[in-house]
Amino acid sequence: MAGYIFLIIGGLCAIIGRILLISAAFGVSVWWGLGVFLPFGPLLFRLNYPDAAPLSFKFRLAVLPCFFMFFLLEPSGLSTLHGSDIFKSAHAPAAPANHYATEKAPSLEQQCVANTREFERLKAWSEALRLKKRDLLHSDVQGNLAYDAELAQYESALAKATADKQTLFNSK
């Protein structure tokens, strides 16, 4: 809850800072006032008139710690940025590996359904990887390293699912 309070405060500071910048631009001239609504207009205004809106700068600067506190205090703030469902389920087994004496082992049909679901998940993951590779630049070294690591995870999950499928096919 405290994270959302910082998010709201940061949003209000951003809005107030923008309003102060627009009023300072209209104070210089009508054309600068209209120009801050264009792309790169606020940047050009701040470069040409750095002392025109000092209070706007302070409000815009206050936005950064507020947003940082939101991501720090909100439990889902950083975790949603860090990973996605694909990464979380990459290590999930297609069928439970350990069976205890009191548990009933899954039937062959249940194992086949679980394997089919795993292949559907892998198909979606493959499509996501294809799109990432398409959008990846050759000069993006970090992006290529991350893609290669994710591709290795995908290939190991695919090999495991294929081995499970082969085992199920042989047991039929």
N, C-alpha and C positions, 0 to 999 in steps of 0.2 A: 504494500500500500504506500509506503514511504517513497518507493521508486516512482510511482505515478505522480506523486506530489511534485517531485523534482522535474518530471517530464512536463507537467503543466506550467511550472514556474519557468522552465526553459523556453517553452513555447510562447508564453507571455512576454518574456524578455526579447525574443526574436521579433515578435510583432511590434513591440514598443520601439525597438531599435530601428526597424524598417520604417515605421511612421516618422520617427525623428529624422531619419535620413531623407525621406521624401519631403518633409517640411523644410529642411535645410536646402534641398535642391531647388524647391520653389522659391526660397528666399534669395537664391543667387539669380535665377532667371526662370521664366516659364518654360523655356526650351530644355533646361537641365531638369526641371521638374517632370516634364514629360519623358525626357531621356532616361530617367532611372527605371522606367517601366520596360525599357527595351533590353534585350540580352546584352550583357556586359555594361549596361548603363551605370549601375551602382559602382562598379569597379572603376570605370573611367571618371565618374564624379569624384570618388575618393582619391584617385590619383591627381586630379587637377585641383581639388580643394580639400587638402588633408585636414585643415583646421576648421572646416565649416560645420562639422557635426561631431564634436568630441563626446557628447553624452550618448549619441547613437553607438559610437565605438564601444563604450563601456557596457551598454546593454547587450550588444552583440557578443562581446567577450564573456559576459556572464552566462551565455547559453552553453558554452563548452563544459564548465564544471557541472552544470545542471544535468546535461545529457549523460556525462560520465557517471554521475551519482545514480541516475536511472538505471544504467546498465550494470552498475555495481550492486545496487540494492535489490533489483528485481531478479528473482531466481530464474525466470525464463529469458531474461534479457540477453545474456551472453551465450547461453546454451543454444538458443535458436539460431544465433549467428554462427556458432561453431560447427554444428553438424546438422545433418538432415536425416530423415527417416531411412534413406538408403544406406547411410553409413552405420546407423544403429542396427539395422537388420542384416548387415553384411555378414556378421558373425553368428547370426541366429541359425541353429541347425534346422534342417528340413524336417527331421523327426527327432524326438527325444532319444538321446544316446544311452542314458543310464536307466535301467529298469530295476526297481527294487522288488524284493520277493512279494511284498504285499500289493504291488501295483500290477494291474493287468497290462500286458504288452499290447501296443496298438496293433490292430488287425492289418492284414495286407492291403485292404481297401483304404484304410485310414492313411497308411504310409504312402500309397499311390496318390491320394488326394493331396497330402502334404508335399509330395515331390512335384506334383503338377503346379501347386501354388508357388513353390520355390522357383520353378522355371518361368512362371508368369512374372514374378518379382525380378528375376534376372533379365527377362526381356525388357522390362521397363528401365532397369538399370543400364542395359546395353544401349537403349535409345538415348538415355540421358548422357551417356559417355560419348555417343556419336555426335550429339549436338555440342558437347563441350569441345571435342576435337575439332569440329568444324569452325567454332568461334575462336579457337586458340591461335595466337600468333606464334610464329617460329622464334621470334626474338624474346618472347616471354619465358624466361628460364624457370622462374619459380612456378609459373602456371604449368609448364611442361613436366616439371618434377612432380607436382601434385597430381597431374593427370596420369603419369606413369604409375604412381603409387596406387591410385584408385583403380587403374586398369589391372594391376597385379592382384588386388583384392578381388576384383570381379572375376578374373580368370581362375583364382583358387576356389571361389565359391561355385563357379560353373563346373570346375573339375569335380568338386565334391558332390554336386547335384547329379552330374552325369554318372559318377560311380554309384551313387545311391539308386539311380534309375536302372543301371545295369544289374545291380544286386536284386532289385525288385523284379526285374524281368526274368532273371535266372531262377528266382524262387517260385515263379508261377508255374 
